[in-house]
Amino acid sequence: MLPLNYFLFLQIILFLFITPGTPRIVIISYSMNYGVQKCIWTALGDITANFIQATLVIFVLGSFFVDNPNFLNIFKWVGIAYLLYLAYDIYNSRPKDINSTNITSKSFFSFFKDGFLVAGTSPKAWMFFPLIFPQFIDFNSNYVVQFIILITTYVVLDFLSLIAYAVLARKLIVWIKANPKVINTISACVLILIAIIIAFIQKY
């Protein structure tokens, strides 16, 4: 049995994944600095955080965040601080030569952690899963199976879209390697702008 309005759910999440939000900005920068293979770990961190968020919402928290917006504010400011840190880190990093065989000192766990924290501290994610995700589940039926279908669809498409961004960004390096700081500067500025917008506009 498919969840309620499954194809509408598909349309919503595909729109979210096509839109270049914070995780995709990070993936683009990491792809150009470290290569697509390292971005796989960042993407895995992202979908791991989303899986935990969805599981907590459906089976543990329920409407907790709706009734206690102060906790969303905590996630908001933690997320802002981490976005600013990432902006600084990306701005100061140097894109790796596409023919280079040097191994970066940044560990696989570090890539995974960055993806996990960016997704895990995102206020938008904590609003999506409590407010939108449950609307596609019929809790009077076998909601566990419906949850598995929805979250599997979500994480698979999210992962594929992140890797697609990484591959596209890696190809673009051929045209921008003459100006290696351009993408880093743009990405850092976008992350700072997102942090400012979240700080002043996102209210709970």
N, C-alpha and C positions, 0 to 999 in steps of 0.2 A: 504493500500500500504506500503510495507516494504521499508526502506531507501535503498540507493544505496549500493550494496555489503555488505549487513547486516551480512552475515556469515563470511566475512573477518573481519569485525569489531569485531565480537565475538571472533575470533581467536586472534586478537591483544590484546584486553583487558584481555582475559584469561591468556595470556602470561605475561602481566603486573602484574596481580594479583597474579600469582603463584610465580613470582620473589619476594624475600623478601626485599622490599624497606623500606624506613624510617617508614611509618605508621605501617608496620607489625613488625618491630623491637620494636616499642613503644608498640604495642598490646601484643607482647610476654612478655615483661617485666612487663606490667601492669597486665596481666593475672596471672603471677606468684607471684606478690606482693599483688594484691588486689582481684583476683578472676575473673571468666569469666563474671559474671553479671555486674560488674562495667565497663568491657571493651565494653559492648553494648553501653554505653554512648560515649566512645571514638570513636567507629565505626560510631555512628550517627553524631558526630561532623565532622568526615572525609567526609562522603558522603554529608553532608550539604554544606561543603565548595566546594566540587566538583560540586554539583548542581548549586551553585551560580556562579562558574567559567564558567560552560558551558552556563548558561543563559546569562551572561554578554557578552560572546564571540559571541554568535549567534544573540542576539537581541540588543546589545548596542555597544560593543567595536569593533567588526569586526577585521580589520587588525591593530588595534591601537598598540598592543604590537610589531608587526613585524616592524612597522615604528618608534617606540619609544623604543628601547632596554634599555634605561636608567631606565625605570620603572621596567623592569625585573631585572636589577641589584639591585634596591632597595629591591625587594622581595627576591632576592638571599641573601643579607646580613642580612635582618631581619630573614630569615629562618635559616641561619648559626648560628646567635646568639641564636635563640630558641633551635636549636639542641644541642648546647653546654650546655644550661641551663638544658634541659631534661637529657643529659648525667650525669650531676652533680647530679640531683635529683634522677635518677634511681640508680646511684652508691651508694648513701647514704641511700636508702630505704632498708628495710628488708622484705624478703618474708614472707607472713602471713602463719601460720600453716594451713594446709588444713582442720583440724578439729576445727579450731578456730571459735568462734561466735562473736568475737570483731568487731565492726564497725569502719572502718578507718575514720580518721578525714578529709580525702580528699573528697570534695563534688562532687555530680553528675555533677554540672556545671563545676567543675574543670576538670573532665574527658572529658566532652564534649568540653571544651575550648582547651584542649591539642590536641584532634583529629582534631578540626577545624583549629587550627593554623598550625599544622604540614602539613596538606593537603593544607591549604590556602596560605601558604608561600613557597610551593614547586615550584621551577623554572621548574621542569619537567612537573608539572600539567599545568602551564601557557604556556608551549610550546605545550603540547598535545592537549589542547582544541582549541587554535587558529589555529594550523597547521594541525592537523590530524582529529579532530572531524568533522569540517565542510565539509571535503572531502566526507563524507558518506551521505550528505544531498543534495537532488535535489531542489535548490532554485526556480526552475521554476514550481515546483508542490506545494503541500500542505506541506511546510517545517515545520509548527508547529506540525503537527501530526508525522512527521518523527523525529523531535526533541524529542517529548515525548517518542516515542518508544526507541530511542537511549539512552536517559538519564536514563529512567527507567531501561533498561537492564544494563547500567553501574552501577548505584547505588545499584541495587539489588545484582548483582554478586560481587561488591566490598564489600558490607556489609557482605555477606555470606562468602567470602574468609577471611575477617578480623576475623570473629567469629570462623571460622575453625582453624585459626592460634592460637587464644586464647584458644580454647578447647584442641588442641594438646599440647600447651605449659603447660597448667594446668595439663595434664596427666604426662608430663615429670617431674613434681616437685617431684613425688614419688621417682625418681632415683637420684635427685640432692639435696634433702633437707638436706643431710649430709654435703653439701658444699654450703650453701645458697648464698654466695657472687659470685659464679662462673658465673651464668647467668647475674646477674646485672653488673659485671665487663665486661663480654664479650659484653653485649648490650651497655654499656656506651662507650666502646672502638670503637664499630662499628659506633655508632652515631657520635663520634668525627672524625673517619676516613671519614665518609660520608661528614661531614662539611668541612673537609680539602680538599677533592676531589672537592666538589662544589666550594670552594673558589679559587682553583688554576687551575681547568680545565674548569669549566662551563663559557663560554664566550658568550656575546651577542653583 
